[in-house]
Amino acid sequence: MPPADLRLGEAFVLGALHGPAELLPISSSGHVTLVPWLLGWEYADVEPELRKAFEVALHAGTAAALLVALRGEVGAAARGFDRRRATLVALSFLPPAVAGYTLERPIERRLGTPATIAGGLVVGSIAMALADRFGATGRARADADWRDGLALGLAQACALVPGVSRNGATLAAARARGFDREDANALSRHVALPIIVGATGLKGVRLARRGVPGPVRRAFAAGTAASFASTLGSTWLIRQVERDRSLAPYAAYRVALAALVIRRLWKDRGKTLRVPPLDA
């Protein structure tokens, strides 16, 4: 069967989904793969390289919206940038950058199926629940040192595994290191934004060199615009997660989604499943 085209309506819905899924610890990339697969959309049959390029466009829309929405917070962090913060950012950036550069292709080929995404959702849920329950000791973000930066960097590297979630992994790492919920969320944002912007910029350059086929440019534009708008419109979710609330509901949702995937896999066992690789 020839590869399917990227449909305008599906591109728009996935863009609208990407924003809130990126702001919550539930794995945006996992949702972009699982939702079309569960609903039987043609997106699951789109040529893999084109799907990768589209997901880069979704991340570009989200990154741009975060820079706009968090400009005050980013500016304050830049004005207070000192040696301690530089070390924190560098150590949180290096592990995922190195892992992404060296392991991107193997991860895409082997860990982008619904089954492996379900596994990432469950493992991430366990880490979040345990760290949130037993880790915090009331530390403030101003206390963060190089050890915290390294822990956050390793968490972001682990989040390259589809379904784990960059937000969920860094929240779990920060809580395990003893930070309270508000400060854990702030640290999660501060270390994630450079990675999101950097990875999107690098992949965007590759996409620009390769070019976007003419027939799908409208779908790319719709998805990017929807991702930007949904991220900008969902920034209030940051404050909801940031409040002194447990991560348990998010962990439970992830487990429920993983169970839905496993149920579908069991039901369809023996059939030829459409299982596209995921750009982590």
C-alpha positions as CSV (number, residue, x, y, z in Angstrom):
1,M,0.0,0.0,0.0
2,P,1.5,3.4,-0.9
3,P,2.1,5.9,1.9
4,A,-0.8,8.1,2.9
5,D,-0.9,11.8,2.5
6,L,-0.8,14.1,5.6
7,R,-4.4,15.2,5.9
8,L,-5.2,18.8,6.8
9,G,-7.7,18.0,9.5
10,E,-5.5,15.4,11.2
11,A,-2.6,17.8,11.2
12,F,-4.6,20.5,12.8
13,V,-6.0,18.2,15.6
14,L,-2.5,16.8,16.3
15,G,-1.2,20.4,16.6
16,A,-4.0,21.3,19.0
17,L,-3.2,18.2,21.1
18,H,0.6,18.9,21.1
19,G,0.5,22.1,23.2
20,P,-1.3,20.8,26.3
21,A,0.4,17.4,26.1
22,E,3.8,19.2,26.1
23,L,2.9,21.2,29.2
24,L,1.7,18.2,31.2
25,P,3.9,15.2,32.3
26,I,2.1,12.8,29.9
27,S,4.4,12.7,26.8
28,S,3.4,14.8,23.8
29,S,5.3,12.7,21.3
30,G,3.7,9.6,22.7
31,H,0.3,11.1,22.2
32,V,1.1,12.2,18.6
33,T,1.8,8.6,17.8
34,L,-0.8,6.8,19.9
35,V,-3.9,8.9,19.2
36,P,-3.8,8.4,15.4
37,W,-3.0,4.7,15.9
38,L,-5.8,4.2,18.3
39,L,-8.3,6.1,16.1
40,G,-7.2,4.5,12.9
41,W,-6.2,7.7,11.2
42,E,-4.3,7.9,7.9
43,Y,-1.5,9.6,9.7
44,A,-0.3,6.2,10.9
45,D,0.4,5.3,7.2
46,V,2.3,8.6,6.4
47,E,5.8,8.0,5.2
48,P,8.1,8.0,8.2
49,E,10.4,10.8,7.2
50,L,7.5,13.0,6.4
51,R,6.0,12.2,9.8
52,K,9.3,13.0,11.5
53,A,9.4,16.4,9.7
54,F,5.8,17.1,10.8
55,E,6.6,16.4,14.4
56,V,9.6,18.8,14.1
57,A,7.1,21.5,12.9
58,L,4.8,20.8,15.9
59,H,7.7,21.2,18.3
60,A,8.7,24.5,16.6
61,G,5.2,25.8,17.2
62,T,5.3,24.8,20.9
63,A,8.8,26.2,21.4
64,A,7.9,29.5,19.9
65,A,4.8,29.8,22.1
66,L,6.7,28.9,25.2
67,L,9.3,31.6,24.5
68,V,6.4,34.1,24.1
69,A,4.4,32.9,27.1
70,L,7.4,32.6,29.5
71,R,9.3,35.7,28.2
72,G,9.2,37.3,31.6
73,E,10.4,34.2,33.4
74,V,13.1,33.7,30.8
75,G,14.2,37.3,31.1
76,A,14.4,37.1,34.8
77,A,16.5,33.9,34.6
78,A,18.8,35.6,32.1
79,R,19.3,38.6,34.3
80,G,20.2,36.4,37.2
81,F,22.5,34.2,35.1
82,D,25.6,33.4,37.1
83,R,28.2,30.6,37.3
84,R,25.9,28.4,39.4
85,R,23.1,28.7,36.9
86,A,25.5,28.2,33.9
87,T,26.7,25.0,35.5
88,L,23.2,23.8,36.1
89,V,22.0,24.5,32.6
90,A,25.2,23.0,31.0
91,L,25.0,19.8,33.0
92,S,21.2,19.5,32.3
93,F,21.8,20.1,28.6
94,L,24.8,17.9,27.8
95,P,23.5,14.3,28.6
96,P,20.3,14.7,26.4
97,A,22.3,16.5,23.6
98,V,24.9,13.7,23.5
99,A,22.4,10.9,23.8
100,G,20.2,12.5,21.1
101,Y,23.1,13.0,18.7
102,T,24.4,9.4,19.1
103,L,21.2,7.4,19.7
104,E,18.5,9.3,17.8
105,R,18.2,6.8,14.9
106,P,18.3,3.6,16.9
107,I,15.7,5.0,19.3
108,E,13.4,5.9,16.3
109,R,13.8,2.4,14.8
110,R,13.4,0.3,17.9
111,L,11.4,2.3,20.5
112,G,8.7,4.0,18.5
113,T,6.0,1.3,18.5
114,P,2.8,1.5,20.5
115,A,4.0,-1.3,22.8
116,T,7.3,0.4,23.7
117,I,5.5,3.7,24.2
118,A,3.2,2.0,26.6
119,G,6.2,0.7,28.4
120,G,7.7,4.2,28.6
121,L,4.4,5.5,30.0
122,V,4.3,3.0,32.7
123,V,8.0,3.3,33.7
124,G,7.7,7.1,33.8
125,S,4.5,6.8,35.9
126,I,6.3,4.7,38.5
127,A,9.2,7.1,38.7
128,M,6.9,10.1,39.0
129,A,4.7,8.5,41.7
130,L,7.7,7.3,43.8
131,A,9.6,10.5,43.6
132,D,6.6,12.6,44.4
133,R,5.7,10.5,47.3
134,F,9.1,9.9,48.9
135,G,11.5,12.4,47.5
136,A,10.7,16.0,48.5
137,T,12.4,17.6,51.5
138,G,11.5,21.2,50.9
139,R,14.5,22.4,48.9
140,A,14.2,25.6,46.9
141,R,15.3,26.2,43.3
142,A,18.0,28.6,44.5
143,D,19.7,25.6,46.2
144,A,20.2,23.7,43.0
145,D,23.8,22.7,42.3
146,W,25.8,20.7,39.8
147,R,24.5,17.4,41.1
148,D,20.9,18.6,40.5
149,G,21.9,19.7,37.0
150,L,23.4,16.3,36.2
151,A,20.3,14.5,37.6
152,L,18.0,16.7,35.5
153,G,20.2,16.1,32.4
154,L,20.2,12.3,32.9
155,A,16.4,12.5,33.3
156,Q,16.1,14.4,30.0
157,A,18.3,11.8,28.3
158,C,16.0,9.1,29.6
159,A,13.1,11.0,28.1
160,L,14.4,10.3,24.6
161,V,12.7,7.0,25.1
162,P,9.1,7.5,23.7
163,G,6.4,7.7,26.3
164,V,8.7,8.7,29.2
165,S,8.0,12.4,28.8
166,R,10.6,15.1,29.3
167,N,8.4,17.0,31.7
168,G,7.6,13.9,33.7
169,A,11.2,12.8,33.9
170,T,12.6,16.1,35.0
171,L,9.8,16.6,37.5
172,A,10.5,13.1,39.0
173,A,14.3,13.9,39.1
174,A,13.7,17.3,40.8
175,R,11.3,15.8,43.3
176,A,13.7,12.9,44.0
177,R,16.4,15.5,44.6
178,G,14.2,17.1,47.3
179,F,12.6,20.1,45.7
180,D,9.1,21.1,46.5
181,R,6.5,21.0,43.7
182,E,6.6,24.6,42.7
183,D,10.4,24.7,42.5
184,A,10.5,21.3,40.8
185,N,8.2,22.6,38.1
186,A,10.3,25.8,37.7
187,L,13.5,23.8,37.4
188,S,11.8,21.4,34.9
189,R,10.9,24.3,32.7
190,H,14.2,26.1,32.9
191,V,16.2,23.0,31.9
192,A,13.7,21.8,29.3
193,L,13.4,25.0,27.3
194,P,17.0,25.1,26.0
195,I,16.7,21.4,24.9
196,I,13.4,22.0,23.2
197,V,14.6,25.1,21.4
198,G,18.0,23.6,20.5
199,A,16.7,20.3,19.2
200,T,13.9,22.1,17.3
201,G,16.4,24.5,15.7
202,L,18.8,21.7,14.7
203,K,16.0,19.6,13.2
204,G,14.4,22.6,11.6
205,V,17.7,23.3,9.7
206,R,17.6,19.8,8.4
207,L,14.0,20.1,7.5
208,A,14.7,23.4,5.6
209,R,17.5,21.8,3.7
210,R,15.3,18.8,2.7
211,G,12.3,20.9,2.1
212,V,8.6,20.2,2.6
213,P,6.7,18.7,-0.3
214,G,4.2,21.1,-1.9
215,P,1.1,19.0,-1.4
216,V,1.5,18.9,2.4
217,R,2.6,22.5,3.1
218,R,-0.9,23.5,4.1
219,A,-1.1,20.6,6.6
220,F,2.3,21.5,8.0
221,A,1.3,25.2,8.4
222,A,-2.0,24.1,10.1
223,G,-0.3,21.8,12.5
224,T,2.4,24.3,13.4
225,A,-0.2,27.1,13.9
226,A,-2.4,24.9,16.0
227,S,0.5,23.8,18.1
228,F,1.5,27.4,18.7
229,A,-2.0,28.5,19.6
230,S,-2.8,25.5,21.8
231,T,0.5,25.9,23.7
232,L,-0.1,29.6,24.2
233,G,-3.7,29.0,25.2
234,S,-2.8,26.2,27.7
235,T,0.0,27.9,29.7
236,W,-2.4,28.1,32.6
237,L,-1.8,24.4,32.9
238,I,1.7,25.2,34.1
239,R,0.2,26.8,37.2
240,Q,-2.1,23.9,37.8
241,V,0.7,21.4,37.8
242,E,2.9,23.8,39.8
243,R,0.6,24.1,42.7
244,D,1.2,21.9,45.7
245,R,-0.6,18.9,44.1
246,S,0.4,15.3,43.7
247,L,1.7,13.9,40.5
248,A,-0.4,10.8,41.1
249,P,-3.3,11.8,38.8
250,Y,-0.9,12.2,35.9
251,A,0.7,8.9,36.7
252,A,-2.7,7.2,36.8
253,Y,-3.7,8.7,33.4
254,R,-0.5,7.5,31.9
255,V,-1.1,3.9,33.2
256,A,-4.6,4.0,31.9
257,L,-3.5,5.1,28.4
258,A,-0.8,2.3,28.5
259,A,-3.5,-0.2,29.5
260,L,-5.7,1.0,26.5
261,V,-2.8,0.4,24.2
262,I,-2.0,-3.0,25.6
263,R,-5.7,-4.0,25.3
264,R,-5.7,-2.9,21.6
265,L,-2.5,-4.8,20.9
266,W,-4.0,-7.9,22.5
267,K,-7.2,-7.6,20.6
268,D,-5.3,-7.1,17.3
269,R,-2.7,-9.8,17.9
270,G,-1.8,-11.7,14.8
271,K,-3.0,-8.9,12.6
272,T,-0.7,-6.5,10.7
273,L,-0.5,-3.4,12.8
274,R,0.4,0.0,11.7
275,V,3.2,0.9,14.2
276,P,5.1,4.0,13.0
277,P,8.4,4.9,14.5
278,L,8.4,7.9,16.8
279,D,10.7,10.9,16.8
280,A,11.6,11.1,20.5
